[in-house]
Amino acid sequence: MVHYMFDTEWELTAPIEHVFEVLSHPEDFQAWWPSVTRSDLVVEGDATGVGARANYTIRSPLLYSMTFDVKTIEVDKPNKIRAVVRGDLVGTGTYHLDANGSGTHVRFNWYVSTTQP
């Protein structure tokens, strides 16, 4: 098993509420995230989004694919979405959102391990 820690930051010109709304709909990720080749909502979750579960397939820069489920375990609207990951990857992913003038600063912490060689 190999462990990865990805900390990515994005500066977006959209208001925080809009960015939060987009990140709250993982079934649409493949429309705007190039490495996501499939994203399906499996369980909707409660009114806040906690319990939502989505299934993804992503293609790496090295052209291999990984499939995994992501289950939302914490939502602090509009500042945070935290999830656990299970499948070809296991671990956690957290979006941290901060209003930045008329835009949004997003920090994405992705701490995962591979389960396949």
C-alpha positions as CSV (number, residue, x, y, z in Angstrom):
1,M,0.0,0.0,0.0
2,V,1.4,3.4,-1.0
3,H,0.3,6.6,0.9
4,Y,-0.3,9.9,-0.7
5,M,-0.9,13.4,0.8
6,F,-2.2,15.9,-1.8
7,D,-2.9,19.5,-0.6
8,T,-4.3,21.6,-3.5
9,E,-5.4,25.2,-3.4
10,W,-7.6,26.9,-5.9
11,E,-8.5,30.6,-6.2
12,L,-11.9,30.9,-7.9
13,T,-13.8,34.0,-9.0
14,A,-17.2,32.5,-8.0
15,P,-18.8,33.3,-4.7
16,I,-18.4,30.8,-1.9
17,E,-22.1,29.7,-2.0
18,H,-21.8,28.8,-5.6
19,V,-18.5,26.9,-5.1
20,F,-20.0,25.0,-2.2
21,E,-23.1,24.1,-4.3
22,V,-20.9,22.7,-7.1
23,L,-18.8,20.6,-4.7
24,S,-22.0,19.3,-3.1
25,H,-23.0,17.6,-6.3
26,P,-20.3,14.9,-6.9
27,E,-22.4,13.3,-9.7
28,D,-21.5,16.3,-11.8
29,F,-17.7,16.2,-11.2
30,Q,-16.9,14.5,-14.5
31,A,-18.3,17.6,-16.3
32,W,-15.6,19.9,-15.0
33,W,-12.8,17.7,-13.5
34,P,-10.8,16.2,-16.4
35,S,-9.4,13.2,-14.5
36,V,-12.9,12.1,-13.4
37,T,-14.2,9.7,-16.1
38,R,-17.3,8.6,-14.2
39,S,-19.2,10.0,-11.2
40,D,-22.4,8.5,-10.0
41,L,-24.5,9.5,-6.9
42,V,-25.4,6.2,-5.1
43,V,-27.0,7.6,-1.9
44,E,-28.3,11.2,-1.5
45,G,-27.6,11.7,2.2
46,D,-29.6,13.9,4.6
47,A,-30.7,17.5,4.1
48,T,-27.1,18.7,4.9
49,G,-25.5,16.2,2.6
50,V,-24.0,14.0,5.4
51,G,-24.3,10.3,4.4
52,A,-24.2,11.1,0.6
53,R,-22.2,8.4,-1.2
54,A,-20.8,8.7,-4.7
55,N,-18.9,6.3,-6.9
56,Y,-16.0,7.6,-9.1
57,T,-13.6,6.3,-11.7
58,I,-10.6,8.5,-12.3
59,R,-7.8,8.2,-14.8
60,S,-4.3,9.1,-13.6
61,P,-1.7,11.0,-15.6
62,L,-0.1,7.5,-16.1
63,L,-3.3,6.3,-17.8
64,Y,-4.4,3.7,-15.3
65,S,-7.9,3.9,-13.7
66,M,-9.0,3.7,-10.1
67,T,-12.6,3.2,-8.8
68,F,-13.7,4.2,-5.3
69,D,-16.6,5.3,-3.2
70,V,-16.7,8.6,-1.4
71,K,-19.0,9.0,1.6
72,T,-19.7,12.5,3.1
73,I,-19.2,12.4,6.9
74,E,-19.1,16.1,7.8
75,V,-20.6,19.3,6.3
76,D,-20.2,22.8,7.5
77,K,-22.0,24.9,4.9
78,P,-20.5,26.8,3.1
79,N,-17.0,26.2,4.5
80,K,-16.3,22.5,4.7
81,I,-17.1,19.1,3.2
82,R,-15.3,16.1,4.6
83,A,-15.5,12.5,3.3
84,V,-14.1,9.0,3.6
85,V,-12.8,7.1,0.6
86,R,-13.1,3.3,0.1
87,G,-12.1,1.2,-2.9
88,D,-8.9,1.3,-5.0
89,L,-8.1,4.3,-2.7
90,V,-8.8,4.5,1.0
91,G,-8.5,7.6,3.2
92,T,-10.1,11.0,3.6
93,G,-10.7,14.1,1.5
94,T,-11.7,17.5,2.8
95,Y,-12.6,20.7,1.0
96,H,-12.0,23.9,3.0
97,L,-13.7,27.0,1.5
98,D,-13.1,30.6,2.5
99,A,-14.7,33.7,1.0
100,N,-12.0,35.9,-0.6
101,G,-13.4,39.2,-1.7
102,S,-15.9,38.3,-4.4
103,G,-14.3,34.9,-5.0
104,T,-13.5,31.8,-3.1
105,H,-10.2,30.2,-1.9
106,V,-10.5,26.4,-1.8
107,R,-8.0,24.1,-0.1
108,F,-8.4,20.4,-0.9
109,N,-6.7,17.9,1.4
110,W,-6.6,14.4,-0.1
111,Y,-5.0,11.8,2.2
112,V,-5.3,8.4,0.6
113,S,-3.6,5.1,0.2
114,T,-3.7,2.7,-2.8
115,T,-5.1,-0.8,-2.2
116,Q,-3.8,-2.2,-5.5
117,P,-0.2,-2.6,-6.6
